[in-house]
Amino acid sequence: SAVDGVPAGKGVKEILKHSPAFSLLTLQLDAGRSIIAEAGAMVCMQDVEVQTHLAVNRETGGCFGSLGRAVLGDQTLFTNTFTGSERSGGWVSLAPSAAGDIAI
């Protein structure tokens, strides 16, 4: 499996718990390693820097495409980038907005 295009074991360790009904994915990030997640997916974190961005993808309609998908409920308008601290790395736990399983 991969997170943000990085194969498991290359700066990101995946731990999936409470599957299949109330899944929680904890990602242990090496120092400086980043992952991107939808806004609202983060449950808890430690030693992680967070940056929020407008979810703009030029291949799927740019800003107006992102706004349309957010209005239709297909995705959030914003994404968060979580980066492990430079001194020790960190971890972030993510969960889906509704009860269900996470596929990794």
N, C-alpha and C positions, 0 to 999 in steps of 0.2 A: 504494500500500500504506500501511498505518497501523500504528503501534506505540502501544499503550495509548490508542487513540482519537485520536492526533495524526498528521495527514497527514505523509508523508515530506517533508522540507524545512522542517518547522516545529519545529525544536529537536532533531530526531533524524535522523541520516544513517545509512542501512543499507548495509553492505558484506557481500555473501555470497561466500564462498570455498569451494573444494574440493567443489563440488557435482558429482554427485548422491550419491556414496557416503558421504563423511565431511564433511558440511557444517559450516561454522563461520560464524556470523552475528556481525559486529562492529557495534556501535551506537555512534556518536559522539554524545554528549549535550552540548547547550549547557548553560551555567551554570544550575543549578537545575532542569533538565528531568529527569523521572523516568520509568522504565519498570518494569513488574512482570514477573517471570519465576519459573518453578517453582524450588524449591530443588534444587540439584544441577546446574542448567543452565549456571552460570557456569564458564568455563574460565580466563579471566584478565581483569584490569581495571587501570585507572590513573586516578587522580584522581576516584574515585567513592566515595560514601558508601553503605553497605549497611545496610538494616533488614530484619529477618526478622519475618514475621507468620504467624499461624494462618490458613490458607486457608478462611475462613468466608464462605459466600454464602447469605444468607437466602432467596433465590429458589430454591435447589436443596437445601434441607434443613438449613441452618444448620450448627452444629458437628457434629451426628451425621451429617448428610449428607456433610460433608467427611471425617470419620473413615471412613465406609463406602466412599467413593470411594478413599481412600488404601489401605484394606485390600484392595479389589478390584483395585488397580493402575491405576485410571483416571487418577489424578493424585496429586501429593504432598500431604501434610498441611500443608506450609508453603509460603509464597511469599516471595520477596525483592524489595524495592524498591531499585533502583539509581538514585542521583541524582548528576548531574554536579556537580563542585565549584563553589562560588559564584564563585571567582576566574577559572577558566579552562575549566570544563566537563571532560569526561573521556570515557573509552570503556570498554565492557565487551564481551567476546566470549562468546557462548552457543553451546552445541552440544546436540543431542538425546542422550538417555541411551543410545540404540542407534544403530548406523550407519544412515545414511539421509539423505534430503534434508530441507530446511527450505523451507516455502512462506511467502512474505511478500507 
